[in-house]
């Protein structure tokens, strides 16, 4: 049986005694169903003045760690300051009666990208490109403020339907984000991120990463939703981390999916370069490559399909 992410012991989060459904939070609202649980926090449904919201609460076992609590609370401050459609609005932050920090935020409709990929398999080429462009828009805003997301993955990307019939990408879990002038929150021996998606430098020196680490993670995301699988083959977590560190992964989704155009295949491969100097210099540069397509003298895929 897998470990419960709420308490850290063996079991199911839904039946965990630390599950908070039904708990009153500060007399303001009662927590509803458990919507999701991750390594740092759990998210519950709730209502506030008739408005549906989500409440994200730091796990009890982590609440006593001031470094983790500081990173978690900073998510509220940094996200609120961004004001960008790629980020979920944070309405309030506080502390539960037992000392766990929480965030009150919008409750999202739509679907998590990982679940969508598991349900439907590989996504259409044009949709993958559009999703990547919206992610890069959000990353450009983060990076301009000196923030690296550090944990970009399909589980942290949400697709929200728009009134016009389209979809808006939302980037979740900025709790791992780093502000450059707060390096004490990212010690060299503390890996932040998910092994399937982290860049080699996040393994080798987590305190020295920059925005190009997020571009590597986006390359993994694009490979995954283009092919339906990750670009690594591994037997154990140690084996996986060794391959992350050495850059032993597939870089060309076209090798698994024949309809991936050569220009898109090369963009993904460049994002997945082992040396960060060989990747795109910025989120804006990678976005420009996707918008233009290849060859540059012709209208790119996005210009043809979306009129960009």
C-alpha positions in Angstrom: 0.0 0.0 0.0 1.3 3.5 -0.9 2.1 6.1 1.8 -0.7 8.5 2.6 0.4 12.0 1.7 -1.6 13.6 4.5 0.2 11.8 7.4 3.1 10.0 5.8 2.0 6.6 7.0 0.7 3.7 4.9 -3.0 4.2 3.9 -5.5 6.1 1.9 -5.8 9.9 2.2 -9.6 9.7 2.0 -9.7 7.5 5.2 -6.8 9.2 7.0 -7.6 10.5 10.5 -5.9 13.8 9.5 -8.4 14.4 6.7 -10.2 17.7 7.5 -13.5 17.4 5.7 -16.2 18.8 8.0 -13.8 20.9 10.0 -14.6 24.5 10.6 -11.9 26.9 9.7 -11.7 30.1 11.7 -15.5 30.2 11.9 -15.6 31.4 8.3 -16.5 28.2 6.5 -16.7 24.5 6.8 -14.3 22.4 4.7 -16.0 20.1 2.2 -14.6 17.2 0.1 -10.9 16.6 -0.3 -10.2 17.8 -3.9 -6.6 16.8 -4.1 -3.5 16.1 -2.0 0.2 16.6 -2.8 3.5 16.4 -1.1 3.1 19.7 0.7 -0.6 20.4 1.1 -4.1 19.2 0.7 -6.9 21.1 -1.1 -10.5 21.1 0.1 -13.7 22.4 -1.3 -15.5 25.1 0.7 -17.9 28.0 0.3 -17.5 31.6 1.4 -20.4 34.0 1.2 -22.1 31.8 -1.3 -19.0 31.6 -3.5 -17.3 28.3 -4.2 -13.7 28.3 -3.2 -10.8 25.9 -2.6 -8.7 25.9 0.6 -5.1 24.6 0.4 -3.7 23.6 3.8 -0.2 22.7 4.6 0.3 19.1 6.0 0.5 18.9 9.8 3.8 17.0 9.6 5.4 19.9 7.7 3.8 22.8 9.7 6.6 22.9 12.2 9.3 23.4 9.6 9.7 27.2 9.3 11.4 26.9 5.9 8.6 24.9 4.3 5.9 27.1 5.9 7.7 30.2 4.6 7.8 28.9 1.1 4.1 27.8 1.3 2.9 31.2 2.6 5.1 33.0 0.0 2.9 31.3 -2.7 0.1 33.5 -1.6 2.1 36.8 -1.7 3.9 36.1 -5.0 0.8 34.8 -6.8 -1.4 37.7 -5.7 1.2 40.1 -7.0 1.3 38.6 -10.4 -2.3 39.3 -11.6 -1.9 37.1 -14.6 -4.6 34.7 -16.0 -2.2 31.8 -15.8 -2.3 31.9 -12.0 -5.0 31.0 -9.6 -6.3 34.0 -7.6 -5.5 33.9 -3.9 -8.1 35.6 -1.7 -6.7 35.1 1.7 -4.2 33.3 3.9 -4.1 32.3 7.5 -3.4 29.6 10.0 -5.6 26.8 11.3 -6.3 26.2 15.0 -3.5 23.5 15.0 -1.0 25.8 13.4 -1.1 24.8 9.7 -0.9 27.6 7.2 -3.7 27.7 4.6 -4.6 29.6 1.4 -8.1 30.5 0.2 -8.2 30.5 -3.6 -10.5 30.1 -6.6 -12.0 26.7 -7.1 -11.1 25.6 -10.6 -13.3 23.9 -13.2 -11.9 21.9 -16.0 -9.3 19.2 -15.9 -5.8 18.5 -14.7 -3.5 17.9 -17.7 -2.1 14.7 -16.2 -5.5 13.2 -15.8 -6.5 14.4 -19.3 -3.4 12.7 -20.8 -4.1 9.5 -18.8 -7.7 9.4 -20.0 -7.4 10.5 -23.6 -3.8 9.6 -24.5 -1.6 11.9 -26.6 -3.2 15.3 -27.4 -3.6 16.9 -30.8 -0.5 18.7 -32.1 -2.1 22.2 -32.3 -3.5 21.8 -28.8 -0.1 20.9 -27.4 1.4 23.9 -29.0 -1.3 26.3 -27.7 -1.0 24.8 -24.2 2.8 25.3 -24.3 2.5 28.9 -25.5 0.1 29.8 -22.6 2.5 28.1 -20.1 5.4 30.1 -21.5 3.3 33.3 -21.1 3.0 32.5 -17.4 6.6 31.5 -17.0 7.8 34.7 -18.6 5.9 36.7 -15.9 7.4 34.6 -13.2 10.9 34.8 -14.6 10.7 38.6 -15.0 10.1 38.8 -11.2 13.1 36.6 -10.5 10.9 33.5 -9.7 11.6 30.0 -10.9 8.5 27.7 -10.6 10.7 24.6 -10.0 7.9 22.0 -10.0 6.3 22.4 -13.4 4.6 19.1 -14.3 1.3 17.9 -15.8 -0.2 17.5 -12.3 0.4 21.2 -11.7 -1.2 22.4 -15.0 -5.0 22.9 -15.1 -7.1 23.5 -18.2 -10.1 25.7 -17.4 -12.9 26.2 -20.0 -13.5 29.7 -21.1 -16.9 31.3 -22.0 -15.8 31.4 -25.6 -15.5 27.7 -25.8 -11.7 27.6 -25.5 -9.5 26.8 -22.5 -7.2 28.8 -20.2 -4.1 27.2 -18.8 -3.6 27.6 -15.0 -0.2 26.9 -13.4 -0.5 25.6 -9.8 1.8 24.9 -6.9 4.0 28.0 -6.8 4.9 26.8 -3.3 8.3 25.6 -4.7 9.0 28.8 -6.5 12.2 30.6 -5.6 12.8 34.3 -5.2 16.4 35.0 -6.2 17.2 37.2 -3.2 15.9 34.5 -0.8 18.4 31.7 -1.5 18.3 30.6 2.1 15.0 28.8 1.2 16.8 26.5 -1.3 19.8 24.8 0.2 22.2 23.0 -2.0 21.3 19.5 -0.6 17.5 20.1 -0.8 16.0 18.9 -4.2 12.8 20.8 -5.1 10.7 19.3 -7.8 9.4 16.0 -9.1 12.1 13.6 -10.4 10.3 12.9 -13.7 10.4 16.6 -14.6 13.4 18.3 -12.9 16.3 19.5 -14.9 19.8 18.1 -14.3 20.9 21.3 -12.5 18.1 20.9 -10.0 19.6 17.6 -9.0 23.3 18.8 -9.0 22.8 22.3 -7.4 19.2 23.3 -6.6 20.3 26.6 -5.2 21.7 27.8 -8.5 18.9 27.2 -11.0 17.3 29.8 -13.2 14.3 30.0 -15.6 15.8 27.6 -18.0 15.1 24.8 -15.5 11.4 25.5 -16.1 11.9 25.3 -19.8 13.4 21.8 -19.4 10.4 20.8 -17.3 8.1 22.2 -20.0 10.0 20.0 -22.5 9.2 17.0 -20.4 5.5 18.1 -20.3 5.4 18.5 -24.1 7.0 15.1 -24.7 4.5 13.5 -22.3 1.4 15.0 -23.8 2.7 14.4 -27.4 3.5 10.8 -26.8 1.5 9.7 -23.8 4.6 8.8 -21.7 7.7 10.2 -20.1 11.0 10.3 -21.9 12.8 8.2 -19.2 13.0 4.4 -18.8 13.9 3.5 -15.2 13.7 0.6 -12.7 14.2 2.4 -9.4 14.1 6.0 -8.1 17.9 5.9 -7.8 18.1 4.8 -11.4 15.8 7.6 -12.4 17.7 10.3 -10.5 20.9 9.0 -12.0 19.5 9.4 -15.5 18.2 12.9 -14.7 21.7 13.9 -13.5 23.4 12.5 -16.6 20.7 13.6 -19.1 19.9 10.1 -20.2 16.5 10.6 -21.7 14.7 10.6 -25.1 14.6 14.1 -26.6 12.7 13.6 -29.8 9.0 12.9 -29.5 8.8 12.4 -33.3 10.7 9.1 -32.7 7.5 7.8 -31.0 4.9 9.8 -32.9 5.3 10.1 -36.6 3.0 13.1 -37.1 5.0 15.4 -34.8 6.4 18.0 -37.3 10.2 18.3 -37.5 10.2 21.9 -36.2 8.2 21.0 -33.1 10.4 18.0 -32.5 13.5 20.2 -32.6 11.9 22.7 -30.1 11.2 19.9 -27.6 14.7 18.5 -28.1 16.3 21.9 -27.5 14.2 22.5 -24.3 15.5 19.1 -23.1 19.2 19.9 -23.7 21.4 18.7 -20.8 23.4 21.9 -20.6 21.1 24.8 -19.9 23.1 27.1 -22.2 22.0 24.9 -25.1 18.3 25.5 -24.3 16.2 28.5 -25.2 17.6 31.6 -23.5 14.1 32.6 -22.1 10.5 31.7 -22.0 9.8 34.4 -24.6 12.4 32.9 -27.0 10.8 29.5 -26.7 7.3 30.9 -27.2 8.5 32.8 -30.3 9.8 29.6 -31.8 6.5 27.9 -31.2 4.4 30.8 -32.7 6.6 31.0 -35.8 6.9 27.3 -36.4 9.4 26.3 -39.1 10.6 27.4 -41.6 10.5 31.0 -40.4 9.7 32.5 -43.8 6.4 30.7 -43.9 3.3 31.2 -41.6 3.8 29.0 -38.6 1.3 26.4 -37.3 -0.2 28.8 -34.7 -0.6 31.6 -37.2 -2.5 29.3 -39.6 -4.6 27.7 -36.9 -5.2 30.4 -34.4 -4.5 33.6 -36.4 -1.5 34.6 -34.2 
